Amino acid sequence: MIFDEDIKESLITLKKGGIILYPTDTIWGLGCDATNPSAVEKIFRIKSRSDSKSLIILVDGEQMLDRYVKDIPEIVYELTSVSDSPLTIIYPTGKNLAAGVCSEDGSIGIRICHDEFCRELISRFRKPLVSTSANFSGKPSPENFSEIEKSVIDTVDFVVKYRQNDRQKHSASPVIKMEQNGTIKIIRK
C-alpha cells in the first residue's frame, strides 16, 4: 500500500516540477524530472552544488536510454546485461535533457535502473529522473535513510516512505566512461 501511494505522490510532485527524496537501486537520492530546467536548478540549489558538475539520471530500460543518448555503442548492452550490480555509464553525448544535466562537454551519466520502485516510477512518469545523492555537496553520501540529514529532508517537496526502515548499508554505483573512440575508462569502482 505504501509503495503505491508513494508512486502516486511522487508522480504528482514530479509533474509539478518538484523534488522528491527516494530510494534507488543504490543509495537514497534527490530526484526530479531530468527534462525540466527549473527542477534541475532546484536540485543544484538544494545541494549547494556548482552547476558545472553534471548529474546522473535513471532510465527504466534500453528504449528510454535511446531517447536520451546519441550513438550508443553496442558494448553497452553487453556491459549492462553482465553487470551483477547497478552500473552508471557516462556516454559522450546526451540529448533531450534539461540544461545542467549533461556536463559541459555534453556527456551524460545514466544508469538503467532495476530497482522495483524506481522502475515503476520511471515507467509511469515516462521520463528519466535525476538521481543525485541525498546530501549537501562535499558531505558523505548517506548509506540508508536514517543517515540523511534532516536539513536535506526539509528541502524537498515529497519524501518517499517506502524503504525508510531499511537499515542495510548501500553504496553508490560503479561508474565507467565510454570515450568517443570506444575506449572504456573506470571512473569509480
C-alpha positions as CSV (number, residue, x, y, z in Angstrom):
1,M,0.0,0.0,0.0
2,I,2.8,2.5,0.9
3,F,4.5,1.5,-2.4
4,D,1.5,2.5,-4.5
5,E,0.8,5.7,-2.5
6,D,4.5,6.8,-2.8
7,I,4.4,6.2,-6.6
8,K,1.2,8.3,-6.9
9,E,2.5,11.2,-4.8
10,S,6.0,11.1,-6.4
11,L,4.3,11.4,-9.9
12,I,2.2,14.3,-8.7
13,T,5.3,16.1,-7.4
14,L,7.5,15.4,-10.4
15,K,4.8,16.6,-12.8
16,K,4.6,19.9,-10.9
17,G,8.4,20.3,-11.2
18,G,9.0,19.3,-7.6
19,I,11.9,17.4,-5.9
20,I,11.5,14.0,-4.3
21,L,13.6,12.1,-1.9
22,Y,13.5,8.5,-2.9
23,P,15.3,5.1,-2.6
24,T,17.1,3.9,-5.7
25,D,18.9,0.7,-6.6
26,T,21.9,2.1,-4.8
27,I,21.6,5.0,-2.2
28,W,18.8,7.4,-1.5
29,G,18.6,10.2,-4.0
30,L,17.2,13.6,-4.6
31,G,15.2,13.4,-7.8
32,C,13.4,15.4,-10.3
33,D,12.3,15.4,-14.0
34,A,15.6,15.4,-15.9
35,T,13.9,17.3,-18.8
36,N,12.7,20.2,-16.6
37,P,15.2,23.0,-16.4
38,S,13.7,24.7,-13.3
39,A,13.5,21.4,-11.4
40,V,17.2,20.7,-12.2
41,E,18.1,24.2,-11.0
42,K,16.3,23.4,-7.7
43,I,18.5,20.3,-7.3
44,F,21.7,22.3,-7.6
45,R,20.4,24.9,-5.1
46,I,19.4,22.2,-2.6
47,K,22.8,20.5,-2.8
48,S,24.7,23.8,-2.8
49,R,26.5,22.3,-5.8
50,S,28.1,24.1,-8.8
51,D,26.0,23.7,-11.9
52,S,29.2,23.0,-13.8
53,K,29.1,19.4,-12.3
54,S,26.8,17.1,-14.2
55,L,24.1,14.9,-12.7
56,I,23.3,11.2,-13.1
57,I,19.9,10.2,-14.5
58,L,18.0,7.0,-14.2
59,V,16.0,5.3,-17.0
60,D,13.8,2.3,-17.0
61,G,15.4,0.4,-19.9
62,E,17.2,0.4,-23.2
63,Q,14.3,2.0,-25.1
64,M,14.3,5.1,-22.8
65,L,18.1,5.1,-23.0
66,D,17.9,5.5,-26.8
67,R,15.9,8.7,-26.4
68,Y,18.5,10.5,-24.2
69,V,21.8,9.3,-25.6
70,K,23.3,10.0,-29.0
71,D,25.1,6.9,-30.6
72,I,25.1,4.1,-28.0
73,P,28.0,1.7,-28.6
74,E,26.9,-2.0,-28.8
75,I,29.2,-2.9,-25.9
76,V,26.9,-1.0,-23.6
77,Y,24.2,-3.6,-23.9
78,E,26.7,-6.4,-23.1
79,L,28.0,-4.5,-20.1
80,T,24.6,-3.8,-18.6
81,S,23.5,-7.4,-19.1
82,V,26.5,-9.0,-17.4
83,S,26.9,-6.4,-14.5
84,D,25.9,-8.0,-11.2
85,S,25.4,-4.6,-9.6
86,P,23.9,-1.3,-10.7
87,L,26.2,0.3,-13.2
88,T,26.4,4.0,-14.2
89,I,27.8,4.7,-17.7
90,I,28.9,8.1,-18.9
91,Y,28.1,8.5,-22.6
92,P,29.9,11.0,-24.8
93,T,26.8,12.9,-25.8
94,G,23.4,13.2,-24.1
95,K,20.3,14.7,-25.8
96,N,16.7,15.8,-25.0
97,L,17.7,16.8,-21.4
98,A,17.4,20.0,-19.4
99,A,20.4,22.3,-19.3
100,G,22.7,21.4,-16.4
101,V,22.0,17.6,-16.6
102,C,24.8,17.0,-19.1
103,S,28.3,18.0,-18.3
104,E,30.0,21.0,-20.0
105,D,31.4,18.6,-22.7
106,G,27.9,17.2,-23.4
107,S,28.5,13.9,-21.8
108,I,25.8,12.3,-19.5
109,G,25.9,9.7,-16.8
110,I,23.0,7.2,-17.0
111,R,22.0,4.1,-15.1
112,I,19.4,1.6,-16.3
113,C,17.6,1.1,-13.0
114,H,16.4,-2.4,-12.0
115,D,15.0,-1.5,-8.6
116,E,11.3,-2.3,-8.4
117,F,10.3,1.1,-7.0
118,C,12.4,3.2,-9.4
119,R,11.4,1.2,-12.5
120,E,7.7,1.6,-11.7
121,L,8.1,5.3,-11.0
122,I,10.1,6.0,-14.2
123,S,7.9,3.8,-16.3
124,R,4.8,5.6,-15.2
125,F,6.4,9.0,-15.4
126,R,7.7,8.2,-18.9
127,K,10.8,10.4,-18.5
128,P,14.2,9.9,-16.9
129,L,14.8,11.0,-13.3
130,V,17.7,12.9,-11.9
131,S,19.4,10.8,-9.2
132,T,21.9,12.6,-7.0
133,S,22.9,11.6,-3.5
134,A,20.7,12.9,-0.7
135,N,23.3,15.1,0.9
136,F,24.8,18.6,0.6
137,S,27.7,18.9,-1.8
138,G,31.0,17.8,-0.2
139,K,29.3,15.8,2.6
140,P,29.4,12.0,2.7
141,S,26.6,10.1,0.9
142,P,24.1,8.5,3.3
143,E,24.1,4.7,3.1
144,N,20.5,4.5,4.1
145,F,17.5,6.7,5.0
146,S,18.5,7.1,8.7
147,E,21.7,8.8,7.7
148,I,20.1,11.6,5.7
149,E,20.4,15.0,7.4
150,K,17.0,16.5,8.5
151,S,18.0,19.7,6.8
152,V,18.2,17.9,3.5
153,I,14.8,16.2,4.1
154,D,13.3,19.6,4.8
155,T,14.3,21.0,1.4
156,V,12.3,18.5,-0.8
157,D,8.7,18.6,-1.9
158,F,7.9,14.9,-1.2
159,V,9.7,12.2,0.9
160,V,9.0,8.6,-0.1
161,K,8.1,6.4,2.8
162,Y,8.9,3.1,1.1
163,R,12.1,1.5,2.4
164,Q,12.7,4.2,5.1
165,N,13.2,1.5,7.7
166,D,15.7,-0.4,5.6
167,R,19.0,-0.2,7.6
168,Q,21.1,-2.1,5.1
169,K,24.2,-0.1,4.1
170,H,24.1,0.9,0.4
171,S,26.8,2.5,-1.7
172,A,26.9,4.5,-4.9
173,S,27.2,2.6,-8.2
174,P,30.5,2.0,-10.1
175,V,30.9,4.5,-12.9
176,I,32.5,3.9,-16.3
177,K,33.0,6.3,-19.1
178,M,32.6,5.5,-22.8
179,E,35.0,7.5,-24.8
180,Q,34.2,8.6,-28.4
181,N,36.7,6.1,-29.8
182,G,35.1,3.2,-27.9
183,T,37.6,3.1,-25.0
184,I,36.2,2.4,-21.6
185,K,37.6,4.2,-18.6
186,I,36.8,3.3,-15.0
187,I,35.8,6.4,-13.0
188,R,34.6,4.9,-9.8
189,K,34.8,1.2,-8.6
